[in-house]
Amino acid sequence: MYLTRQLRLLPSSSLVRHITSGNGTHYTTAAPPAAEHIEIPKRIERSPTDLLQALASTVGRDSTAPHYKYHDDPFLIPTSNVTKRTYTLSKEAGRKAANWIKEEHRELFMHQEAQPPIEKFAPSMVYTEESEVDTSSLQQLIAQGELTDAVLVYNLLEKKGIEVNDALKQSLLELVCFYNNQEPLPEEYIEERWFLQNSRRRERHGKTWKDGDLAEKLYAAIEPKTPQSYAALIRGMAKYLQCERAYALLQEANERQIQLDTNTYNAIIQIVSLLKDTADQRWQLCTVLLNQMAEQQLHPNLGTLNALLECISTFGNFKLARSSALKVLPEFKQLGVTPSLGTYYYLLIIFCRERAPVSHVIVDILNDIGGKQFKVEHPKDTYFFATAMDVCRNHLNDKALAKKVDELLHTGNNYDLIGDSFKESIYYRNYLALLCQTESIEDFMQTYDVLVPNIYIPEPGIMEEILRAIEINGAVEHVPRIWSDMVIFDHTHRESLLLYVLRIMVNNRPNAELPAQQQLPEQCAKVALDMYNKIEESAKRVRKVSFTGQMLGDILTLLVRSGSSFDKASEVFAYIDKQQHRIPGTPAESALSEYVEATVLNKAPSQALMALQYAVENNMETIALAKRIHEGFTLSEVHLAKLKSLVGESFLDK
Amino acid sequence: MNFLKKVPTQILPLAEAQLSLSNKSALHTSAVCCRVQSGRYRITVKRDRPLTYEMANPPHFIGHRKSWNSWNTSTLKDALRPSQTAIEDVFIRKFVTGTWHALVCSEIIIKRQHNTIRIAAIIRQAISPRKMYFLIGYTEELLSYWMQCPVTLEFQTVADKKDVVFKYI
């Protein structure tokens, strides 16, 4: 809205100015203005999406609404981490099903509506053993990145004896090496990528390179060997951690005096830590490789810097790691290599280690890159923000730094570098945990309101941290709000959390004189009753929570305190009394005495005697209770007799 | 020919005489059946036929009390693909009601803007949100393969079919 208004205003206002300045002499008697030279600006070349990008830049992430990938309907808005994940993945599964239908019933989708035709809407070509193929179709498939089909067509060509030229073989070799002859996850399924958590696990998990597979056959078929074929195979082996052979191949290439390129060396430097065992040997090998690069006059780039730092980050000796990193950095600065976020990520993991002295390197990093916008340049760039926040919380415990990191994250398009859902949740987990430890509860709740639930939903562990902060601050007024969030986020089956909520409410008795807290006893009673019902319901489920005496005692206390829910309190107490052999533990004595106090107020002597009986049966302190009952009521004969039978006559005499 | 009954008998011969004189039919006198029947619902004996707001308003209220079900510019002067658009809309309606079987409880509104098609309807909350998301993804993707343009679903859900009932006749 704002933008359109501006757009409409801009040209018209400038137009008006030009008209009035140009023709002003005709209408006014004032002195003619100096002839103004109108300079028509040069046309700026725009790409087809420039206008869309300009429009998109006016809208940011709206924290009051769920992410736009979710359907805008209350029924379909996810409320917990599990639903967020299932809903997006279900939607994508639906898209996959549609794609399957398209491929399965290809004859129905052969029509041509769009002008110009859009390939993605048409079913993909199917290649079988009988297909008529030639080298041009192989070329096309390689250009499209269709790995399995390209391999199939190549095999067909070989079978038919059609000669494939070396350039085409080389590009197929590159494709096969890049994907290790395994079909990758299709590009259009972004949500699956976003929620794919095993990307971290898959890395550094031993060799996955397929020995003696197509890649090596292709390599053997290319004669004479070109630098490119060496480079492709070495990079593929290094990527899928066939380290020894990759290094051997590099040495072979060097012996044959084949000129390799920088990225191939980068790939080898990346696996140095797997080739050598000790830090000294690794560092030595790195130096050797770098010298070789210098001999071949290869200019190192960002990949070299990051590969070196990755190698350094594996050094066990933190002193050596720090000093080598400090040696590497200025050299690359001299070479004119601009570090990416990935570089800073490696610096963080080199300098901020658990078993090393505290380092404030992140302060310098943030001073250096604060307010800058980044683009993705290296695969590890997406690790920076989660690690930086982790350092802020666990290494330095510094609130101001965390806010700086958050500011950097929200600068420009930097949010694109948050990585995936896993890293995003680590980031916010650390951020919220740090804030609730260091900020006042009021300030913290403001951040909480912004982030929860649309951007981030706290895990049970973080919920416990938040509850701890509330307990420390005695801010019982936030408990009802937090409880309703816990219900929505499905945290109510965690016994520790339930006990925590109850403890906070019981230990922080609301002050009735403060106007802000007047509603609280009622609200607390509601929370307690809600919890009681939830636990009772959960008995039928698999993940059930069972009552403990402590828990029931707290619920009883809260119900008693609200004043208007005495009936409910009696009900709960009747439950405690009836189930006393099943429930482990007993309610606190303070809970019983508060309940007896309430029976006095509500003139219910039989309930009071029931409480007393319960106390006697469970070996609790009874004298005070009996005294209170005796003083509080004018007891009838029957009740008096019961009282005497429970505690004996002796206490009346004292 | 019911309306002729009310006409006084002595005028009829005169009118016929006039018509035969001019030897031309200047007046078209047959009743238009379709305008009386279509888009209107018959009252039942028990008065228990549920109508949505859309159904309760006969077609002459389009543009006054209710709106069009298909929004596009194919019927403007020199506009493109009028017949294809109509057929596609029928296809979309059939596809959506069939895919969301027994779930759609309103008309299906199809809006075309530039190259995108937006489809709106009211859906019953009879299946879990997870399944709904699957169907949303499936419908959007398959229709876009068919129509070869981006398709967006803009469904809203109601808890009960009765929520959309405007009146019973």
Interface residues (C-beta under 8 A of the other chain):
Chain A: H71 D72 D73 P74 F75 L76 P78 T83 T86 Y87 T88 S90 K91 E92 A93 G94 R95 A97 A98 N99 I101 K102 F109 Q112 E113 A114 I118 F121
Chain B: Q125 P129 R130 K131 M132 Y133 F134 L135 I136 G137 Y138 T139 E140 E141 L142 S144 Y145 W146 M147 Q148 C149 L153 E154 F155 Q156 T157 A159
